[in-house]
Amino acid sequence: MILGRRRLAAVAAAAASSAFGRQATAQTAIPWRPSRPVTLVVPFAAGGTTDAMARLVAQPLGQYFGQSVVVENVTGASGNIGAARVARSPGDGHTAMLTHVGVLAINQHLFNNMPFDATRDFAPVGLVCTNPMALLVSARSGIADLPALIARARAGNLRIATSGNGSTLHIGALQFLAAVGGRGDLIPYRGGAPAVNDLLAGVVDMLVEQAVSAIPNQQGGQAKAMLVTGQARLPAMPDVPTAAEAGLPSMDFEVWNGIVLPRSASGEVISGWSAGLAAALSDATVRGRLEQFSARLPNHDEQAPSHLGRLIAADGEKWGQLLRDKVTKEG
């Protein structure tokens, strides 16, 4: 009986030692790190908002990884060319993409022959930030306030600038018209900059643009902001109401930016990137610059890869519903 007890104690001690060893290993395990420089693809031209955000987070990401993070602009087809390249890349963590809602949730409703499937071909890492939109009217339009703008829209007497089918400016305009039951002449431009220039010149009456671009024009007096989307007023435009405060709660379009990897990336690689992104977003310089962009940083729950995955799927359905009867698909 004594011998049996000794054996039992020895087995228990061995089991406890083994369990403690596994726990200690788990607690001290080093997260995945890249073994060479990393390429962060931006599927748009240099100089835009998405490119600026990628370059902003690249430095702290590189510090966390111990490897340089090189931003590469791969442009064309509204972001599809760069995204397709990342989708075909190895999932070893050395190639990722920083992109936005347009590429991952909207383009699928605009192109018949998509070179990737946003929900199938990418592994979400996490949100970088969410950017509210601002509805601007030209100071030369003669539109004094939101009721006057809505009346013009319902009369079908409104010239609205967009930057092409499915662009963020286009989605914002469509959502405004749907919210007020209005109509307008949607005028496509090659990009946001020329659209804004014509707004300031009075060639068009209104547009819905990312707040970071709208703020200086509102402050310069050449355009007037009627409302902003998002959960709260912007510090840079404290007198401009949110869409909900203005009585248009269904106008909730915001542009989110996120990082994704090729679908073949392992859980270890995804976790390593997620930790790196969290470290970058905790950097004081990064947070300060994003706040200057009037961007909203993700909270703890919104930083999870699963949150970005749900957002891609939900927004794909949401904006598809809006675009289905509005946009002719391109071949």
C-alpha positions in Angstrom: 0.0 0.0 0.0 2.9 2.4 0.9 4.6 1.6 -2.4 1.4 2.2 -4.3 1.1 5.6 -2.7 4.6 6.5 -3.7 4.0 5.5 -7.3 0.8 7.5 -7.3 2.7 10.6 -5.9 5.4 10.2 -8.5 2.9 10.0 -11.4 1.1 13.1 -10.0 4.3 15.0 -9.7 5.4 14.1 -13.2 2.0 15.2 -14.6 2.1 18.4 -12.7 5.7 19.1 -14.0 4.6 18.4 -17.5 1.6 20.6 -17.3 3.7 23.4 -15.8 6.3 23.0 -18.5 3.6 23.3 -21.2 2.1 26.4 -19.5 5.5 28.1 -19.2 6.3 27.4 -22.8 2.9 28.8 -23.9 3.5 31.9 -21.8 7.0 32.5 -23.1 6.4 31.5 -26.7 7.7 34.1 -29.1 5.1 35.4 -31.6 5.7 34.9 -35.3 8.1 37.3 -36.9 9.1 37.7 -40.6 12.5 36.4 -41.5 13.1 39.1 -44.2 11.7 42.5 -45.3 7.9 42.6 -45.7 5.9 44.1 -48.6 2.8 46.0 -47.7 0.8 46.4 -50.9 -1.5 49.4 -51.4 -3.7 48.9 -54.4 -3.9 52.6 -55.1 -1.6 55.4 -56.2 0.9 57.0 -53.9 -0.3 60.2 -52.2 -3.8 59.1 -51.4 -5.4 58.6 -48.0 -4.9 54.8 -48.0 -1.3 55.2 -49.1 -0.7 57.7 -46.3 -2.1 55.4 -43.7 0.0 52.5 -45.0 3.2 54.6 -44.7 2.2 55.8 -41.3 1.9 52.3 -39.8 4.8 50.8 -41.8 7.5 52.2 -39.5 6.1 51.0 -36.2 5.3 47.6 -37.8 8.9 47.3 -38.9 10.1 48.1 -35.5 7.8 45.4 -34.0 8.8 42.9 -36.6 12.5 43.6 -36.6 12.3 43.8 -40.4 11.7 46.7 -42.8 8.1 47.1 -44.1 8.1 48.4 -47.6 5.0 50.0 -49.0 4.4 49.1 -52.7 1.7 50.8 -54.8 0.2 48.3 -57.2 -2.5 50.3 -59.1 -5.3 49.6 -61.6 -8.9 48.4 -61.9 -10.1 50.2 -58.8 -7.7 48.3 -56.6 -8.3 44.9 -58.1 -4.9 44.4 -59.7 -3.0 44.9 -56.4 -5.5 42.8 -54.5 -5.2 39.9 -57.0 -1.5 40.0 -56.6 -1.7 39.6 -52.9 -4.3 36.9 -53.1 -1.9 34.9 -55.3 1.1 35.5 -53.0 2.5 32.9 -50.6 0.9 32.9 -47.2 4.2 33.1 -45.3 3.5 36.6 -43.9 5.9 38.5 -46.1 3.3 40.0 -48.3 0.2 41.7 -47.0 -2.2 44.4 -48.2 -3.6 47.6 -46.6 -6.8 48.5 -48.4 -10.4 49.7 -47.8 -14.1 48.9 -48.1 -14.1 49.6 -51.8 -11.8 46.8 -52.8 -13.1 44.2 -50.3 -16.8 44.9 -50.2 -17.9 47.1 -53.2 -15.9 46.0 -56.3 -17.5 42.6 -56.4 -20.7 44.3 -57.4 -19.1 46.4 -60.1 -17.0 43.9 -62.1 -18.3 40.8 -63.8 -14.9 39.0 -63.8 -13.3 39.6 -60.4 -9.8 38.2 -60.1 -10.4 37.3 -56.4 -13.1 36.6 -53.9 -12.8 38.9 -50.9 -14.2 36.5 -48.4 -12.5 33.4 -49.7 -9.0 34.6 -50.9 -7.9 36.7 -48.0 -7.2 36.2 -44.3 -8.2 39.2 -42.3 -5.7 40.7 -39.9 -7.6 43.7 -38.5 -8.9 47.2 -38.9 -6.5 50.2 -39.1 -9.2 52.9 -38.8 -12.6 54.1 -39.9 -13.0 57.3 -41.7 -16.3 59.3 -41.6 -17.7 61.1 -44.6 -18.8 64.7 -44.9 -21.6 66.0 -47.2 -20.4 69.3 -48.7 -22.2 71.8 -50.8 -20.6 74.5 -52.9 -20.6 78.0 -51.5 -21.7 79.0 -55.0 -24.7 76.7 -55.1 -27.1 78.9 -53.3 -28.0 76.1 -50.9 -28.2 77.6 -47.5 -29.0 74.6 -45.3 -29.9 70.9 -45.3 -33.7 71.4 -45.8 -32.9 73.5 -49.0 -30.5 70.7 -50.2 -33.2 68.0 -49.6 -35.7 70.1 -51.5 -33.4 70.4 -54.4 -32.7 66.7 -54.4 -36.4 65.8 -54.3 -37.0 68.2 -57.2 -34.2 66.4 -59.1 -32.3 69.6 -59.5 -28.9 68.7 -58.1 -25.5 68.2 -59.7 -23.5 65.8 -57.6 -19.8 65.0 -58.1 -18.6 61.4 -57.9 -15.3 59.8 -58.7 -16.8 57.0 -60.8 -19.2 54.0 -60.3 -18.7 52.3 -56.9 -16.3 54.9 -55.6 -16.6 56.2 -52.1 -18.0 59.5 -53.4 -20.6 57.6 -55.5 -21.7 55.4 -52.6 -22.0 58.4 -50.4 -24.1 60.2 -53.0 -26.4 57.2 -53.6 -27.0 56.8 -49.9 -27.9 60.5 -49.5 -30.4 60.3 -52.4 -31.9 57.1 -51.0 -32.2 58.6 -47.5 -34.1 61.7 -48.7 -36.0 60.1 -51.6 -34.2 62.4 -54.1 -32.7 62.4 -57.6 -29.6 64.0 -59.0 -27.3 64.3 -61.9 -24.3 62.1 -60.9 -21.2 63.5 -62.6 -18.2 61.1 -62.6 -14.7 62.5 -62.3 -11.3 60.7 -62.6 -10.7 61.1 -58.9 -11.6 62.9 -55.7 -9.3 65.9 -56.3 -10.8 67.1 -59.6 -14.3 66.5 -58.2 -13.5 68.7 -55.2 -12.0 71.4 -57.5 -15.3 71.6 -59.5 -17.3 71.7 -56.3 -15.3 74.7 -55.1 -15.7 76.4 -58.5 -19.5 75.9 -58.4 -19.6 73.5 -61.4 -21.3 71.0 -59.2 -23.6 71.5 -56.2 -22.5 68.8 -53.7 -20.4 65.8 -53.0 -19.9 63.3 -50.2 -16.2 63.0 -49.5 -14.0 61.6 -46.7 -13.9 64.0 -43.9 -10.1 64.3 -44.0 -10.4 65.9 -47.5 -13.5 67.9 -46.6 -12.2 69.6 -43.5 -9.9 72.1 -45.2 -12.5 73.1 -47.7 -15.1 73.6 -45.0 -12.6 75.7 -43.0 -11.6 77.7 -46.1 -15.2 78.8 -46.6 -15.5 77.6 -50.2 -17.8 74.8 -49.3 -20.2 74.1 -46.5 -20.5 70.9 -44.6 -24.1 69.9 -44.0 -23.4 66.7 -42.0 -20.9 64.0 -41.2 -21.4 60.3 -40.9 -20.2 58.3 -38.0 -21.0 58.1 -34.3 -19.9 61.6 -33.2 -19.2 65.1 -34.4 -15.7 65.8 -35.5 -13.4 67.9 -33.4 -12.3 69.8 -36.5 -15.9 70.6 -37.4 -17.8 70.7 -34.0 -20.7 72.7 -35.4 -21.5 70.2 -38.1 -24.1 67.6 -37.0 -23.9 63.9 -37.5 -26.3 62.4 -40.1 -28.4 60.9 -37.2 -28.6 64.3 -35.5 -29.7 65.8 -38.9 -32.5 63.3 -39.2 -30.9 61.0 -41.7 -29.7 58.0 -39.6 -29.7 55.7 -42.6 -26.9 57.7 -44.1 -24.1 55.8 -42.3 -21.4 55.2 -44.9 -17.9 55.3 -43.5 -14.7 54.2 -45.2 -12.7 51.6 -43.2 -9.1 50.6 -43.9 -7.8 47.2 -42.9 -4.9 44.8 -43.4 -5.3 41.3 -45.0 -3.0 38.4 -45.9 -3.3 35.7 -48.5 -5.8 33.1 -47.4 -3.1 30.4 -47.0 -1.5 32.3 -44.1 -1.4 30.2 -41.0 -3.0 31.1 -37.7 0.5 31.8 -36.3 1.2 34.3 -39.1 -2.1 36.0 -38.7 -1.6 36.3 -34.9 1.8 37.7 -35.5 0.5 40.3 -37.9 -2.4 41.1 -35.6 -0.1 41.7 -32.7 2.1 43.9 -34.9 -0.9 46.0 -36.0 -2.0 46.4 -32.4 1.5 47.6 -31.5 1.5 50.1 -34.4 -1.9 51.5 -33.5 -0.7 52.0 -29.9 2.2 54.2 -31.1 1.6 57.8 -30.1 2.7 59.3 -33.4 0.4 57.0 -35.3 -2.6 57.7 -33.1 -2.0 61.5 -33.3 -1.8 61.5 -37.1 -4.9 59.3 -37.5 -6.8 61.7 -35.2 -5.6 64.5 -37.5 -7.2 62.6 -40.3 -10.4 62.6 -38.2 -10.2 58.8 -38.3 -11.7 56.6 -35.6 -9.3 54.0 -34.3 -10.7 50.5 -33.6 -11.4 49.6 -30.0 -10.1 46.3 -28.5 -12.9 44.1 -29.9 -12.7 45.8 -33.4 -9.0 44.9 -33.6 -9.7 41.2 -33.8 -9.2 39.5 -37.2 -12.7 38.0 -36.9 -14.3 41.5 -36.7 -12.7 42.6 -40.0 -13.9 39.3 -41.6 -17.5 40.0 -40.5 -17.2 43.6 -41.7 -16.1 42.5 -45.2 -19.0 40.0 -45.5 -21.7 42.4 -44.0 -20.6 45.4 -46.1 -20.4 43.3 -49.2 -24.1 42.5 -48.8 -25.1 46.0 -47.6 -23.5 47.9 -50.5 -24.5 45.3 -53.0 -28.1 46.0 -52.1 -27.6 49.7 -52.8 -25.7 49.2 -56.0 -27.7 46.4 -57.5 -30.1 48.6 -59.3 -27.9 51.6 -59.7 -24.7 50.5 -61.4 -24.2 48.7 -64.7 -21.5 46.1 -64.2 -18.3 46.5 -66.1 -16.9 43.7 -68.2 
